[in-house]
Amino acid sequence: MAASVASMEIERRVEGKGEDAEVYHVHKIKLWDKNAALEKICKHLGLYEKDNNQKPLTVVISPRDANL
């Protein structure tokens, strides 16, 4: 989970003056962009090439495997 965090920021806010002042802490957490990561891995694997010569997937199940 820690790897998904891009940045963290903690901001201290004070509302009011004197003894009546209240202190708030605002936590901002920014995560990495998942869509950009998926697009980069697809480009790396060559899934966006125009002629990437992809062949249809053929699955053969033997009678022995069908009983499982």
Stockholm file with secondary structure:
# STOCKHOLM 1.0

chainA/1-68         MAASVASMEIERRVEGKGEDAEVYHVHKIKLWDKNAALEKICKHLGLYEKDNNQKPLTVVISPRDANL
#=GR chainA/1-68 SS CGGGEEEEEEEEEEESSGGGCEEEEEEEEEECCHHHHHHHHHHHTTTTCTTCCCCCCCCCCCHHHHTC
#=GC SS_cons        CGGGEEEEEEEEEEESSGGGCEEEEEEEEEECCHHHHHHHHHHHTTTTCTTCCCCCCCCCCCHHHHTC
//
